[in-house]
Amino acid sequence: MHIHISVHAGDPKVGELQQTTDCLMVFVAVDEAGKTTPMPSFVPETDEEQCLALYAMDVKDALDAIVELKPEEVAAGRV
């Protein structure tokens, strides 16, 4: 599961917010033995869900491309 998180901050009295953080969190389902296990795919139904799903896949593809450029130790999470 990929979850996109966008954090905005600002003065609530003024009502103007600025984006401060943007990230993609990845969750992996595991079974009782700790091995990865497949889960049903999300099926977007509304126009908004379809737009969000497309955006999420674009972000994932971009992050995958970045990981391919990183040194092996960084990509493996050892740094």
PyMOL Python script that loads the backbone (N, CA, C, O; Angstrom):
from pymol import cmd

cmd.read_pdbstr("""\
ATOM      1  N   MET A   1       0.851  -1.162   0.000  1.00  0.00           N
ATOM      2  CA  MET A   1       0.000   0.000   0.000  1.00  0.00           C
ATOM      3  C   MET A   1       0.897   1.225   0.000  1.00  0.00           C
ATOM      4  O   MET A   1       1.851   1.304   0.774  1.00  0.00           O
ATOM      5  N   HIS A   2       0.599   2.157  -0.847  1.00  0.00           N
ATOM      6  CA  HIS A   2       1.324   3.416  -0.912  1.00  0.00           C
ATOM      7  C   HIS A   2       0.393   4.521  -0.441  1.00  0.00           C
ATOM      8  O   HIS A   2      -0.729   4.650  -0.932  1.00  0.00           O
ATOM      9  N   ILE A   3       0.861   5.313   0.510  1.00  0.00           N
ATOM     10  CA  ILE A   3       0.059   6.410   1.033  1.00  0.00           C
ATOM     11  C   ILE A   3       0.822   7.705   0.820  1.00  0.00           C
ATOM     12  O   ILE A   3       1.948   7.859   1.294  1.00  0.00           O
ATOM     13  N   HIS A   4       0.206   8.627   0.109  1.00  0.00           N
ATOM     14  CA  HIS A   4       0.813   9.941  -0.123  1.00  0.00           C
ATOM     15  C   HIS A   4       0.388  10.868   1.001  1.00  0.00           C
ATOM     16  O   HIS A   4      -0.797  10.962   1.320  1.00  0.00           O
ATOM     17  N   ILE A   5       1.354  11.555   1.604  1.00  0.00           N
ATOM     18  CA  ILE A   5       1.073  12.468   2.707  1.00  0.00           C
ATOM     19  C   ILE A   5       1.590  13.843   2.336  1.00  0.00           C
ATOM     20  O   ILE A   5       2.745  14.001   1.941  1.00  0.00           O
ATOM     21  N   SER A   6       0.728  14.830   2.465  1.00  0.00           N
ATOM     22  CA  SER A   6       1.092  16.212   2.203  1.00  0.00           C
ATOM     23  C   SER A   6       0.732  17.015   3.452  1.00  0.00           C
ATOM     24  O   SER A   6      -0.426  17.029   3.871  1.00  0.00           O
ATOM     25  N   VAL A   7       1.724  17.683   4.045  1.00  0.00           N
ATOM     26  CA  VAL A   7       1.515  18.453   5.271  1.00  0.00           C
ATOM     27  C   VAL A   7       1.588  19.938   4.943  1.00  0.00           C
ATOM     28  O   VAL A   7       2.502  20.396   4.258  1.00  0.00           O
ATOM     29  N   HIS A   8       0.607  20.677   5.446  1.00  0.00           N
ATOM     30  CA  HIS A   8       0.557  22.121   5.241  1.00  0.00           C
ATOM     31  C   HIS A   8       0.548  22.809   6.605  1.00  0.00           C
ATOM     32  O   HIS A   8      -0.045  22.300   7.557  1.00  0.00           O
ATOM     33  N   ALA A   9       1.195  23.950   6.698  1.00  0.00           N
ATOM     34  CA  ALA A   9       1.241  24.710   7.947  1.00  0.00           C
ATOM     35  C   ALA A   9       1.039  26.182   7.653  1.00  0.00           C
ATOM     36  O   ALA A   9       1.294  26.653   6.544  1.00  0.00           O
ATOM     37  N   GLY A  10       0.577  26.899   8.664  1.00  0.00           N
ATOM     38  CA  GLY A  10       0.384  28.333   8.499  1.00  0.00           C
ATOM     39  C   GLY A  10      -0.383  28.908   9.675  1.00  0.00           C
ATOM     40  O   GLY A  10      -0.701  28.206  10.635  1.00  0.00           O
ATOM     41  N   ASP A  11      -0.664  30.158   9.585  1.00  0.00           N
ATOM     42  CA  ASP A  11      -1.399  30.867  10.625  1.00  0.00           C
ATOM     43  C   ASP A  11      -2.893  30.633  10.412  1.00  0.00           C
ATOM     44  O   ASP A  11      -3.445  31.077   9.405  1.00  0.00           O
ATOM     45  N   PRO A  12      -3.555  29.945  11.341  1.00  0.00           N
ATOM     46  CA  PRO A  12      -4.983  29.676  11.144  1.00  0.00           C
ATOM     47  C   PRO A  12      -5.845  30.931  11.163  1.00  0.00           C
ATOM     48  O   PRO A  12      -6.965  30.921  10.652  1.00  0.00           O
ATOM     49  N   LYS A  13      -5.340  32.000  11.739  1.00  0.00           N
ATOM     50  CA  LYS A  13      -6.106  33.250  11.771  1.00  0.00           C
ATOM     51  C   LYS A  13      -6.197  33.876  10.390  1.00  0.00           C
ATOM     52  O   LYS A  13      -7.192  34.512  10.042  1.00  0.00           O
ATOM     53  N   VAL A  14      -5.131  33.681   9.606  1.00  0.00           N
ATOM     54  CA  VAL A  14      -5.081  34.248   8.260  1.00  0.00           C
ATOM     55  C   VAL A  14      -5.697  33.288   7.244  1.00  0.00           C
ATOM     56  O   VAL A  14      -6.310  33.707   6.262  1.00  0.00           O
ATOM     57  N   GLY A  15      -5.522  32.002   7.501  1.00  0.00           N
ATOM     58  CA  GLY A  15      -6.082  31.002   6.602  1.00  0.00           C
ATOM     59  C   GLY A  15      -5.191  30.631   5.436  1.00  0.00           C
ATOM     60  O   GLY A  15      -5.592  29.847   4.576  1.00  0.00           O
ATOM     61  N   GLU A  16      -3.981  31.184   5.392  1.00  0.00           N
ATOM     62  CA  GLU A  16      -3.053  30.842   4.318  1.00  0.00           C
ATOM     63  C   GLU A  16      -2.142  29.721   4.791  1.00  0.00           C
ATOM     64  O   GLU A  16      -1.506  29.821   5.840  1.00  0.00           O
ATOM     65  N   LEU A  17      -2.089  28.653   4.004  1.00  0.00           N
ATOM     66  CA  LEU A  17      -1.256  27.510   4.344  1.00  0.00           C
ATOM     67  C   LEU A  17      -0.197  27.302   3.275  1.00  0.00           C
ATOM     68  O   LEU A  17      -0.421  27.564   2.093  1.00  0.00           O
ATOM     69  N   GLN A  18       0.956  26.826   3.714  1.00  0.00           N
ATOM     70  CA  GLN A  18       2.033  26.479   2.788  1.00  0.00           C
ATOM     71  C   GLN A  18       2.400  25.016   3.003  1.00  0.00           C
ATOM     72  O   GLN A  18       2.418  24.524   4.131  1.00  0.00           O
ATOM     73  N   GLN A  19       2.687  24.343   1.918  1.00  0.00           N
ATOM     74  CA  GLN A  19       3.099  22.953   2.027  1.00  0.00           C
ATOM     75  C   GLN A  19       4.485  22.893   2.652  1.00  0.00           C
ATOM     76  O   GLN A  19       5.407  23.571   2.200  1.00  0.00           O
ATOM     77  N   THR A  20       4.628  22.076   3.698  1.00  0.00           N
ATOM     78  CA  THR A  20       5.907  21.954   4.390  1.00  0.00           C
ATOM     79  C   THR A  20       6.565  20.601   4.174  1.00  0.00           C
ATOM     80  O   THR A  20       7.790  20.489   4.227  1.00  0.00           O
ATOM     81  N   THR A  21       5.771  19.587   3.936  1.00  0.00           N
ATOM     82  CA  THR A  21       6.303  18.236   3.775  1.00  0.00           C
ATOM     83  C   THR A  21       5.453  17.474   2.782  1.00  0.00           C
ATOM     84  O   THR A  21       4.239  17.659   2.706  1.00  0.00           O
ATOM     85  N   ASP A  22       6.105  16.619   2.025  1.00  0.00           N
ATOM     86  CA  ASP A  22       5.426  15.777   1.057  1.00  0.00           C
ATOM     87  C   ASP A  22       6.170  14.452   1.031  1.00  0.00           C
ATOM     88  O   ASP A  22       7.384  14.428   0.829  1.00  0.00           O
ATOM     89  N   CYS A  23       5.456  13.349   1.232  1.00  0.00           N
ATOM     90  CA  CYS A  23       6.159  12.063   1.216  1.00  0.00           C
ATOM     91  C   CYS A  23       5.227  10.951   0.752  1.00  0.00           C
ATOM     92  O   CYS A  23       4.011  11.116   0.659  1.00  0.00           O
ATOM     93  N   LEU A  24       5.836   9.837   0.472  1.00  0.00           N
ATOM     94  CA  LEU A  24       5.107   8.639   0.088  1.00  0.00           C
ATOM     95  C   LEU A  24       5.519   7.548   1.058  1.00  0.00           C
ATOM     96  O   LEU A  24       6.697   7.200   1.141  1.00  0.00           O
ATOM     97  N   MET A  25       4.559   7.006   1.791  1.00  0.00           N
ATOM     98  CA  MET A  25       4.843   5.917   2.728  1.00  0.00           C
ATOM     99  C   MET A  25       4.418   4.610   2.071  1.00  0.00           C
ATOM    100  O   MET A  25       3.387   4.536   1.402  1.00  0.00           O
ATOM    101  N   VAL A  26       5.224   3.597   2.274  1.00  0.00           N
ATOM    102  CA  VAL A  26       4.941   2.292   1.685  1.00  0.00           C
ATOM    103  C   VAL A  26       4.747   1.279   2.810  1.00  0.00           C
ATOM    104  O   VAL A  26       5.600   1.142   3.687  1.00  0.00           O
ATOM    105  N   PHE A  27       3.635   0.583   2.777  1.00  0.00           N
ATOM    106  CA  PHE A  27       3.341  -0.466   3.747  1.00  0.00           C
ATOM    107  C   PHE A  27       3.305  -1.800   3.013  1.00  0.00           C
ATOM    108  O   PHE A  27       2.810  -1.886   1.889  1.00  0.00           O
ATOM    109  N   VAL A  28       3.828  -2.832   3.649  1.00  0.00           N
ATOM    110  CA  VAL A  28       3.857  -4.170   3.059  1.00  0.00           C
ATOM    111  C   VAL A  28       3.157  -5.128   4.017  1.00  0.00           C
ATOM    112  O   VAL A  28       3.474  -5.155   5.206  1.00  0.00           O
ATOM    113  N   ALA A  29       2.223  -5.903   3.517  1.00  0.00           N
ATOM    114  CA  ALA A  29       1.524  -6.894   4.338  1.00  0.00           C
ATOM    115  C   ALA A  29       2.424  -8.109   4.524  1.00  0.00           C
ATOM    116  O   ALA A  29       3.093  -8.558   3.593  1.00  0.00           O
ATOM    117  N   VAL A  30       2.423  -8.630   5.749  1.00  0.00           N
ATOM    118  CA  VAL A  30       3.204  -9.836   6.034  1.00  0.00           C
ATOM    119  C   VAL A  30       2.294 -10.871   6.699  1.00  0.00           C
ATOM    120  O   VAL A  30       1.302 -10.528   7.342  1.00  0.00           O
ATOM    121  N   ASP A  31       2.658 -12.140   6.529  1.00  0.00           N
ATOM    122  CA  ASP A  31       1.892 -13.209   7.161  1.00  0.00           C
ATOM    123  C   ASP A  31       2.458 -13.504   8.550  1.00  0.00           C
ATOM    124  O   ASP A  31       3.317 -12.773   9.043  1.00  0.00           O
ATOM    125  N   GLU A  32       1.980 -14.564   9.169  1.00  0.00           N
ATOM    126  CA  GLU A  32       2.402 -14.916  10.525  1.00  0.00           C
ATOM    127  C   GLU A  32       3.896 -15.205  10.612  1.00  0.00           C
ATOM    128  O   GLU A  32       4.498 -15.042  11.673  1.00  0.00           O
ATOM    129  N   ALA A  33       4.496 -15.629   9.511  1.00  0.00           N
ATOM    130  CA  ALA A  33       5.921 -15.962   9.482  1.00  0.00           C
ATOM    131  C   ALA A  33       6.779 -14.750   9.126  1.00  0.00           C
ATOM    132  O   ALA A  33       8.004 -14.849   9.060  1.00  0.00           O
ATOM    133  N   GLY A  34       6.132 -13.607   8.896  1.00  0.00           N
ATOM    134  CA  GLY A  34       6.873 -12.401   8.558  1.00  0.00           C
ATOM    135  C   GLY A  34       7.228 -12.285   7.089  1.00  0.00           C
ATOM    136  O   GLY A  34       8.020 -11.423   6.710  1.00  0.00           O
ATOM    137  N   LYS A  35       6.659 -13.131   6.266  1.00  0.00           N
ATOM    138  CA  LYS A  35       6.921 -13.071   4.820  1.00  0.00           C
ATOM    139  C   LYS A  35       5.852 -12.221   4.148  1.00  0.00           C
ATOM    140  O   LYS A  35       4.694 -12.208   4.565  1.00  0.00           O
ATOM    141  N   THR A  36       6.263 -11.509   3.098  1.00  0.00           N
ATOM    142  CA  THR A  36       5.307 -10.666   2.385  1.00  0.00           C
ATOM    143  C   THR A  36       4.174 -11.512   1.823  1.00  0.00           C
ATOM    144  O   THR A  36       4.374 -12.653   1.407  1.00  0.00           O
ATOM    145  N   THR A  37       2.991 -10.932   1.818  1.00  0.00           N
ATOM    146  CA  THR A  37       1.819 -11.635   1.321  1.00  0.00           C
ATOM    147  C   THR A  37       1.001 -10.689   0.455  1.00  0.00           C
ATOM    148  O   THR A  37       0.861  -9.515   0.798  1.00  0.00           O
ATOM    149  N   PRO A  38       0.459 -11.168  -0.654  1.00  0.00           N
ATOM    150  CA  PRO A  38      -0.313 -10.288  -1.538  1.00  0.00           C
ATOM    151  C   PRO A  38      -1.624  -9.852  -0.887  1.00  0.00           C
ATOM    152  O   PRO A  38      -2.206 -10.566  -0.071  1.00  0.00           O
ATOM    153  N   MET A  39      -2.060  -8.675  -1.268  1.00  0.00           N
ATOM    154  CA  MET A  39      -3.327  -8.115  -0.799  1.00  0.00           C
ATOM    155  C   MET A  39      -4.139  -7.706  -2.026  1.00  0.00           C
ATOM    156  O   MET A  39      -3.574  -7.477  -3.096  1.00  0.00           O
ATOM    157  N   PRO A  40      -5.459  -7.616  -1.878  1.00  0.00           N
ATOM    158  CA  PRO A  40      -6.268  -7.156  -3.015  1.00  0.00           C
ATOM    159  C   PRO A  40      -5.870  -5.738  -3.421  1.00  0.00           C
ATOM    160  O   PRO A  40      -5.583  -4.893  -2.573  1.00  0.00           O
ATOM    161  N   SER A  41      -5.858  -5.499  -4.697  1.00  0.00           N
ATOM    162  CA  SER A  41      -5.522  -4.173  -5.207  1.00  0.00           C
ATOM    163  C   SER A  41      -6.681  -3.211  -4.973  1.00  0.00           C
ATOM    164  O   SER A  41      -7.848  -3.603  -4.951  1.00  0.00           O
ATOM    165  N   PHE A  42      -6.323  -1.941  -4.798  1.00  0.00           N
ATOM    166  CA  PHE A  42      -7.322  -0.881  -4.690  1.00  0.00           C
ATOM    167  C   PHE A  42      -7.914  -0.645  -6.066  1.00  0.00           C
ATOM    168  O   PHE A  42      -7.181  -0.522  -7.048  1.00  0.00           O
ATOM    169  N   VAL A  43      -9.219  -0.581  -6.142  1.00  0.00           N
ATOM    170  CA  VAL A  43      -9.907  -0.314  -7.406  1.00  0.00           C
ATOM    171  C   VAL A  43     -10.613   1.041  -7.274  1.00  0.00           C
ATOM    172  O   VAL A  43     -11.652   1.142  -6.622  1.00  0.00           O
ATOM    173  N   PRO A  44     -10.039   2.086  -7.901  1.00  0.00           N
ATOM    174  CA  PRO A  44     -10.675   3.406  -7.802  1.00  0.00           C
ATOM    175  C   PRO A  44     -12.018   3.415  -8.526  1.00  0.00           C
ATOM    176  O   PRO A  44     -12.153   2.905  -9.639  1.00  0.00           O
ATOM    177  N   GLU A  45     -13.002   4.009  -7.862  1.00  0.00           N
ATOM    178  CA  GLU A  45     -14.346   4.026  -8.437  1.00  0.00           C
ATOM    179  C   GLU A  45     -14.781   5.422  -8.875  1.00  0.00           C
ATOM    180  O   GLU A  45     -15.365   5.577  -9.948  1.00  0.00           O
ATOM    181  N   THR A  46     -14.507   6.432  -8.066  1.00  0.00           N
ATOM    182  CA  THR A  46     -14.945   7.786  -8.408  1.00  0.00           C
ATOM    183  C   THR A  46     -13.880   8.475  -9.264  1.00  0.00           C
ATOM    184  O   THR A  46     -12.750   7.998  -9.368  1.00  0.00           O
ATOM    185  N   ASP A  47     -14.249   9.586  -9.865  1.00  0.00           N
ATOM    186  CA  ASP A  47     -13.288  10.366 -10.646  1.00  0.00           C
ATOM    187  C   ASP A  47     -12.128  10.822  -9.767  1.00  0.00           C
ATOM    188  O   ASP A  47     -10.973  10.795 -10.190  1.00  0.00           O
ATOM    189  N   GLU A  48     -12.442  11.244  -8.535  1.00  0.00           N
ATOM    190  CA  GLU A  48     -11.397  11.698  -7.624  1.00  0.00           C
ATOM    191  C   GLU A  48     -10.439  10.554  -7.275  1.00  0.00           C
ATOM    192  O   GLU A  48      -9.223  10.747  -7.258  1.00  0.00           O
ATOM    193  N   GLU A  49     -10.981   9.375  -6.998  1.00  0.00           N
ATOM    194  CA  GLU A  49     -10.137   8.220  -6.694  1.00  0.00           C
ATOM    195  C   GLU A  49      -9.265   7.849  -7.887  1.00  0.00           C
ATOM    196  O   GLU A  49      -8.103   7.480  -7.713  1.00  0.00           O
ATOM    197  N   GLN A  50      -9.811   7.942  -9.089  1.00  0.00           N
ATOM    198  CA  GLN A  50      -9.034   7.623 -10.290  1.00  0.00           C
ATOM    199  C   GLN A  50      -7.885   8.614 -10.466  1.00  0.00           C
ATOM    200  O   GLN A  50      -6.775   8.216 -10.819  1.00  0.00           O
ATOM    201  N   CYS A  51      -8.141   9.899 -10.223  1.00  0.00           N
ATOM    202  CA  CYS A  51      -7.087  10.918 -10.313  1.00  0.00           C
ATOM    203  C   CYS A  51      -6.012  10.668  -9.265  1.00  0.00           C
ATOM    204  O   CYS A  51      -4.820  10.746  -9.561  1.00  0.00           O
ATOM    205  N   LEU A  52      -6.433  10.368  -8.042  1.00  0.00           N
ATOM    206  CA  LEU A  52      -5.468  10.103  -6.970  1.00  0.00           C
ATOM    207  C   LEU A  52      -4.647   8.842  -7.255  1.00  0.00           C
ATOM    208  O   LEU A  52      -3.446   8.810  -6.987  1.00  0.00           O
ATOM    209  N   ALA A  53      -5.287   7.814  -7.793  1.00  0.00           N
ATOM    210  CA  ALA A  53      -4.576   6.580  -8.113  1.00  0.00           C
ATOM    211  C   ALA A  53      -3.536   6.825  -9.207  1.00  0.00           C
ATOM    212  O   ALA A  53      -2.419   6.315  -9.123  1.00  0.00           O
ATOM    213  N   LEU A  54      -3.888   7.588 -10.210  1.00  0.00           N
ATOM    214  CA  LEU A  54      -2.948   7.914 -11.284  1.00  0.00           C
ATOM    215  C   LEU A  54      -1.783   8.730 -10.736  1.00  0.00           C
ATOM    216  O   LEU A  54      -0.627   8.472 -11.069  1.00  0.00           O
ATOM    217  N   TYR A  55      -2.090   9.715  -9.898  1.00  0.00           N
ATOM    218  CA  TYR A  55      -1.046  10.532  -9.274  1.00  0.00           C
ATOM    219  C   TYR A  55      -0.112   9.665  -8.429  1.00  0.00           C
ATOM    220  O   TYR A  55       1.107   9.821  -8.490  1.00  0.00           O
ATOM    221  N   ALA A  56      -0.681   8.757  -7.648  1.00  0.00           N
ATOM    222  CA  ALA A  56       0.126   7.887  -6.794  1.00  0.00           C
ATOM    223  C   ALA A  56       1.069   7.030  -7.628  1.00  0.00           C
ATOM    224  O   ALA A  56       2.231   6.851  -7.262  1.00  0.00           O
ATOM    225  N   MET A  57       0.587   6.507  -8.733  1.00  0.00           N
ATOM    226  CA  MET A  57       1.449   5.682  -9.588  1.00  0.00           C
ATOM    227  C   MET A  57       2.550   6.527 -10.226  1.00  0.00           C
ATOM    228  O   MET A  57       3.677   6.053 -10.375  1.00  0.00           O
ATOM    229  N   ASP A  58       2.247   7.767 -10.603  1.00  0.00           N
ATOM    230  CA  ASP A  58       3.267   8.663 -11.156  1.00  0.00           C
ATOM    231  C   ASP A  58       4.348   8.949 -10.119  1.00  0.00           C
ATOM    232  O   ASP A  58       5.536   8.940 -10.440  1.00  0.00           O
ATOM    233  N   VAL A  59       3.936   9.205  -8.862  1.00  0.00           N
ATOM    234  CA  VAL A  59       4.898   9.461  -7.790  1.00  0.00           C
ATOM    235  C   VAL A  59       5.742   8.219  -7.548  1.00  0.00           C
ATOM    236  O   VAL A  59       6.962   8.320  -7.412  1.00  0.00           O
ATOM    237  N   LYS A  60       5.114   7.053  -7.491  1.00  0.00           N
ATOM    238  CA  LYS A  60       5.847   5.803  -7.277  1.00  0.00           C
ATOM    239  C   LYS A  60       6.866   5.576  -8.387  1.00  0.00           C
ATOM    240  O   LYS A  60       8.009   5.213  -8.110  1.00  0.00           O
ATOM    241  N   ASP A  61       6.468   5.783  -9.628  1.00  0.00           N
ATOM    242  CA  ASP A  61       7.388   5.609 -10.757  1.00  0.00           C
ATOM    243  C   ASP A  61       8.572   6.571 -10.647  1.00  0.00           C
ATOM    244  O   ASP A  61       9.708   6.189 -10.926  1.00  0.00           O
ATOM    245  N   ALA A  62       8.313   7.811 -10.246  1.00  0.00           N
ATOM    246  CA  ALA A  62       9.392   8.792 -10.092  1.00  0.00           C
ATOM    247  C   ALA A  62      10.346   8.373  -8.975  1.00  0.00           C
ATOM    248  O   ALA A  62      11.564   8.469  -9.128  1.00  0.00           O
ATOM    249  N   LEU A  63       9.798   7.912  -7.857  1.00  0.00           N
ATOM    250  CA  LEU A  63      10.655   7.468  -6.758  1.00  0.00           C
ATOM    251  C   LEU A  63      11.451   6.230  -7.136  1.00  0.00           C
ATOM    252  O   LEU A  63      12.620   6.110  -6.767  1.00  0.00           O
ATOM    253  N   ASP A  64      10.839   5.314  -7.862  1.00  0.00           N
ATOM    254  CA  ASP A  64      11.574   4.128  -8.329  1.00  0.00           C
ATOM    255  C   ASP A  64      12.753   4.535  -9.208  1.00  0.00           C
ATOM    256  O   ASP A  64      13.830   3.946  -9.116  1.00  0.00           O
ATOM    257  N   ALA A  65      12.553   5.537 -10.058  1.00  0.00           N
ATOM    258  CA  ALA A  65      13.634   6.008 -10.933  1.00  0.00           C
ATOM    259  C   ALA A  65      14.754   6.638 -10.113  1.00  0.00           C
ATOM    260  O   ALA A  65      15.930   6.471 -10.437  1.00  0.00           O
ATOM    261  N   ILE A  66      14.397   7.363  -9.050  1.00  0.00           N
ATOM    262  CA  ILE A  66      15.413   7.976  -8.190  1.00  0.00           C
ATOM    263  C   ILE A  66      16.221   6.900  -7.484  1.00  0.00           C
ATOM    264  O   ILE A  66      17.446   6.998  -7.402  1.00  0.00           O
ATOM    265  N   VAL A  67      15.549   5.876  -6.975  1.00  0.00           N
ATOM    266  CA  VAL A  67      16.241   4.803  -6.267  1.00  0.00           C
ATOM    267  C   VAL A  67      17.241   4.119  -7.194  1.00  0.00           C
ATOM    268  O   VAL A  67      18.319   3.724  -6.750  1.00  0.00           O
ATOM    269  N   GLU A  68      16.905   3.975  -8.457  1.00  0.00           N
ATOM    270  CA  GLU A  68      17.821   3.350  -9.411  1.00  0.00           C
ATOM    271  C   GLU A  68      19.094   4.164  -9.577  1.00  0.00           C
ATOM    272  O   GLU A  68      20.132   3.605  -9.929  1.00  0.00           O
ATOM    273  N   LEU A  69      19.041   5.472  -9.331  1.00  0.00           N
ATOM    274  CA  LEU A  69      20.207   6.333  -9.487  1.00  0.00           C
ATOM    275  C   LEU A  69      21.100   6.347  -8.248  1.00  0.00           C
ATOM    276  O   LEU A  69      22.266   6.731  -8.337  1.00  0.00           O
ATOM    277  N   LYS A  70      20.573   5.935  -7.095  1.00  0.00           N
ATOM    278  CA  LYS A  70      21.310   6.005  -5.843  1.00  0.00           C
ATOM    279  C   LYS A  70      22.339   4.877  -5.742  1.00  0.00           C
ATOM    280  O   LYS A  70      22.190   3.824  -6.362  1.00  0.00           O
ATOM    281  N   PRO A  71      23.384   5.120  -4.947  1.00  0.00           N
ATOM    282  CA  PRO A  71      24.334   4.036  -4.693  1.00  0.00           C
ATOM    283  C   PRO A  71      23.622   2.849  -4.048  1.00  0.00           C
ATOM    284  O   PRO A  71      22.583   3.012  -3.407  1.00  0.00           O
ATOM    285  N   GLU A  72      24.174   1.685  -4.218  1.00  0.00           N
ATOM    286  CA  GLU A  72      23.551   0.452  -3.735  1.00  0.00           C
ATOM    287  C   GLU A  72      23.276   0.478  -2.234  1.00  0.00           C
ATOM    288  O   GLU A  72      22.236  -0.013  -1.794  1.00  0.00           O
ATOM    289  N   GLU A  73      24.176   1.032  -1.451  1.00  0.00           N
ATOM    290  CA  GLU A  73      23.995   1.048   0.014  1.00  0.00           C
ATOM    291  C   GLU A  73      22.792   1.903   0.407  1.00  0.00           C
ATOM    292  O   GLU A  73      22.046   1.541   1.317  1.00  0.00           O
ATOM    293  N   VAL A  74      22.601   3.020  -0.262  1.00  0.00           N
ATOM    294  CA  VAL A  74      21.487   3.902   0.047  1.00  0.00           C
ATOM    295  C   VAL A  74      20.175   3.227  -0.377  1.00  0.00           C
ATOM    296  O   VAL A  74      19.205   3.229   0.381  1.00  0.00           O
ATOM    297  N   ALA A  75      20.146   2.664  -1.560  1.00  0.00           N
ATOM    298  CA  ALA A  75      18.941   2.024  -2.077  1.00  0.00           C
ATOM    299  C   ALA A  75      18.536   0.860  -1.176  1.00  0.00           C
ATOM    300  O   ALA A  75      17.345   0.580  -1.042  1.00  0.00           O
ATOM    301  N   ALA A  76      19.494   0.177  -0.557  1.00  0.00           N
ATOM    302  CA  ALA A  76      19.190  -0.958   0.310  1.00  0.00           C
ATOM    303  C   ALA A  76      18.876  -0.524   1.739  1.00  0.00           C
ATOM    304  O   ALA A  76      18.556  -1.362   2.581  1.00  0.00           O
ATOM    305  N   GLY A  77      18.963   0.778   2.022  1.00  0.00           N
ATOM    306  CA  GLY A  77      18.645   1.274   3.348  1.00  0.00           C
ATOM    307  C   GLY A  77      19.761   1.067   4.362  1.00  0.00           C
ATOM    308  O   GLY A  77      19.513   1.110   5.567  1.00  0.00           O
ATOM    309  N   ARG A  78      20.972   0.847   3.901  1.00  0.00           N
ATOM    310  CA  ARG A  78      22.092   0.624   4.823  1.00  0.00           C
ATOM    311  C   ARG A  78      22.796   1.911   5.206  1.00  0.00           C
ATOM    312  O   ARG A  78      23.697   1.892   6.044  1.00  0.00           O
ATOM    313  N   VAL A  79      22.406   3.028   4.613  1.00  0.00           N
ATOM    314  CA  VAL A  79      23.038   4.314   4.931  1.00  0.00           C
ATOM    315  C   VAL A  79      22.025   5.228   5.562  1.00  0.00           C
ATOM    316  O   VAL A  79      22.349   6.364   5.908  1.00  0.00           O
TER     317      VAL A  79
END
""", "prot")
cmd.dss("prot")
cmd.show_as("cartoon", "prot")
cmd.util.cbc("prot")
cmd.orient("prot")
